[in-house]
Amino acid sequence: MICIHDVMIFRKTLRLAFGLLLVAVLLHRLGPSEVAQTIISARPVYVLMAASVYALTFLILSTRWRMILHDMGGNIPLVSAYQAFAGGMILSDITPARIGELSRPLLVRDRIEMSRALASVVLDRLSDILTMFILGACGLGLFFGEEMIEIPLVLAIVALTSVVIWRRRTEIADRLRGSDRLAPLARSFDALSAINDIRLVMIRSVLLTTIAWITHALRVYILASSVDQTPSLQMLFLLLPLVSALSLIPVSISGIGLVEGGMAALLASQGIPASTGLSIAFLDRMVTVAFHIIAGGRAASRII
């Protein structure tokens, strides 16, 4: 008899294999030697600068999460929030659709009630996704104009769905309480109800996330500069969120292959050779994953 654990391992293996296959196809089409030479030629000082900017990004994102927790009646030191955020990103790096980020409550369970921590992470991720939609829509509208007239409709649907879920949160929580397995989710909905002004919390969260995306764009710009390329910083700010959104597609582990291909295509639209764009994408993956391990390895080791 096949157990659920074996099925999960099989699915994870398939997703990893699919991601690696995408990477192999990209390398085959663009030339592995050219990609490798470009990565090796990257100036170390620029790579370190990019890592420093990413550290600032994490400070902004950790502050956002800590602010949400505070509005829900919880409080943790900024250092603990920073380490837990990075630890959650390690698990995000090895799971499909970056679902590993939902493990973040486990990293602060000794300081915050689990249901409250889970609700804060869900709200944190929602603000992230909402900002990606807004920036991406603005970017597509700016760069592609009338070809993207359906964007306002998509944003309206997302906004309407969010409003409906929020207004019916009490009813949803009552239904969830009827199942032992889903009871923790019901408690998370209750924790969300404790927020006095959800609109103000979301506005502040989206503003902080927007600032964080400026630093994301700056990091990639610096990495591109390390190999003598200069993409448009405005373009990176508005369209990188769409590239990042590819990691949410659960066909590979943390979007391996999808994100790299998307970034190479984005940079190619700015006249950067595709092989160089792929090299920049790989450099970015190396910098971010290495930072996650250094900053959050100790926190993640508690649950791995």
N, C-alpha and C positions, 0 to 999 in steps of 0.2 A: 504493500500500500504506500502510495506517494504522500509524504507529509507536506504541510504548508511551508515548512522551513526549506525543504528541497526545492519546491517550486519557486520560492523567492530567490534562492541562490541561482537557479537556472535563469530566471528573468534578468537578474542583475548581470549575469555572465553574458547573456544575449545583448543587453544594452551596452555593456563595455565593449563587446566585440564589434557591435555596429558603429560605435564611436571611433574605435581604432581603425575600422574599415574606411570610414569617412576621411580620417586623417591620412591614411595610406593613399587613398584616391587623390586627395589634394596634393600630397607630396609627389605622386607619380606624374600628375598633370603639370605641376609647376616646377619640378626639378628639385629633388632632395638635396643635391650638392649646393645649389644656389641658395636654398633656404638656410642650410647649415652654415655656409660661409657668411651670410648676412648676419645671422645670430652671433657668430664668433666675432664679427667686426664691430658689434655694438660697443660703444664706449662705456666702460664700467661706471664712470662718474655719473653719466646720465641715468643709468640703470638704478644706481643708489638714490639719485634724486627722485626718480619715479616711485621707488619704494617709500621714500620719506613722504611724498605727497599722498600715497595710499594710507600711510599711518594717520595723516590728517583726516582723510576720508573716514576712517574707522572712528576717529574721535567724534566726528559729526554724527555718524550713524548711531554710535553708542549713546551719545547725548540725546538723540531722538527717542531711542528706546527707553532710556532712563526717564525722560520727560513723560512718556506715556505711562510708565509704571507709577510715577509720582501722582499723575492725575487719577490713577485707579486706587490710590491709597497705599501704594508700596514705595519702598525706597531702598536702593542699594548704592554702595560707593561707585564712583565713576570707574575706578580701576577694575572692580569686579565686573561691571557691565561691559567694559572694554574686552576683558579676557573671555567672558562668556560669549560675547558676540563673535569674537574670532574663533572660539572653540566650536560654536555652531556652524561657522563657515567651513571648518574642516570637514564636518559631517556632510555639509552641503556639497562639498567638492567630490564626495564619493557616493552620492545618491542621485537618482533621476529626478528631474524637475526641481532640483535643489530642495527637496522636501526635508533634508537633514537639518535645515534651519529650525524646524519645529522641535528639535531636541534641546534648543536653548533653555527652556524652562527647567530641564533636568540639571543644568549646570548652576542654577541659582536656587534649587529647591530647599537649600538650608537657610535661605534668607527670605524667600517669597513663597506664598501659597501657590501650589501647582496650577490650580484653575486660573488664578489671577495672572500668573506668569504666562500661561498658554494664551490667554486672551490678549495680553499685551503684545505677544509675538505675532498673533494673527492680525492685530490692528497695525503693527509695525510693517508687516509684509504688505498689507492692503495699501498703506500709504506709499510704499515702494512701487507697487504695481500701478497704482493710480498716476503717480508722477511719470512713470515710464510711458504710459498711454498718452498723457498730456504733452510731454516733450516730443515723443515720437510723432504724434499727430501734427504738432507745430512744424516739425522738421519735414515731414512728408508734404504738408501744405506749402511750405516755403520753397522746397526744392522741386516739387512735382506739380504744384498748382492745381489746375482744374481736373487733373487725372485722379485726384484723391478727394472728390466731393462727397464720398460716402463716409469720411472720417467723422464729421459731426454726428452722424447717425449712430456710429459705433460708440462714441463717447456718451451720447444720450442714453443708449441702452445700458451701458455699464453704470452710469450714474443712477438711472431709474431702478435697476436691480439692487444696487446698494441701499437706496432709500427704502425700498420695499422690505428688504431683509431687516434693516434697522427698526422700522416701524412695527414689524411683527416679531421682534426679538423675544418678547415675553411668551408669545404663543409657541414659537419655535423651541424655546427652552423647556416649556411644559411638555411638549411632545418628546423631546430628547430625554427628559427625566423618566419616561416610561420604559426606557431600556437601560439595563445595568451597564452595558458596554458604552453607551453614549452619555451616561450621567456626567462624566467629567466635562463634556462639551456644554452640557446644560449649565454647570457651575461657571464655565467660562463666559457664557452669555449673561449670567447674573453679574459677573464681575464687570462686564462692559456697561451694564446698566448703572453701575456705581459712578460712572463718569458724568459730571454735571453738564458739561457742554461739549458733546462729541464733535460738533462742527468746528469749534475753536481748536480742539486737539488735532483734528485732521488738517486744518489749514496750517497750523504750526509745523506739523509733521511733513506736509508736502513742501513747505518752504525750506525746511532743513534738508529734505531729500534733494530738492533742486540745487541747493548749494553743494551738496555732496556730488551731484552729477557734474558740476563745474570742475571739481577736483578729479573726477573720473576722466573727463575729457583732457584735462591737463596732464594726467599720468600717461595716457596714450600718446599725446602730443610730444611729451618728453622722450618716450621710447622711440617714436618715429624720428625725432631729431637725433637720437643716438646713432641712427644709420643714415643720416643726412637726408631725411625726408621732412617736408613741412606741410602736413594736411591742414585744412581749415579748422580752427579751434571751434568756431561756431557750428560747423557741420558735425564735429565730434560731439559737442554738447547736446545737440538736438537728435541725432540719429544713433549714437551709441546705445541709448536705452533700448532701441529696437533690436540691436545686436544682442544685448544682454538678455532680452526676453526670449531669445532662442534657447537659452539654457533651461527654460521652463517647459519645453517640449519633452515629454518623458520617453524619448526613444533612445537616448544615450545618457551616460553618467555625467551629470552637471553640464550637459550640452557639448561634450567633447566632440569636435569635428564641426558641429553646427555653428558654434560661436566663432571658431577660427575661420571657417569659410565665410561667414557673414562679415567679419571684420575685414578680411582680405577684399571682399567685394566692395565694401564701403570705402576703403582706402583707394581701391582701383578707380572708383568714380571720381577721385581727386587727382588722377593721373599718376598714382604710385603703382609701380609694377606689382602684379598679383603675387609674385614670389616674395617680394619684399614685404608686402602687406601681410602675407601669411607668417613671415618671420616675426613681424611686429606682434602679431596675435599670439604666437608661441611665447615670445618674450613676456608679454603681458600675463599669460597664464602662469609662467614660471614665477614671476614677481609676486603675483597675488597669492598663489598657493604657498610659496615659501613664507610669505608674511603670515598667512593664516597659521601655519605650523609653529612659527617662532612666537607669535603673540598669543595663540590660543591652544598650543599643544598641551600645556599643563592642565588647563581646564577640561579639554576634551578627553584626556586620559582617565578622568573619573568615571566615564560611562562607556568608553571603548573597551 
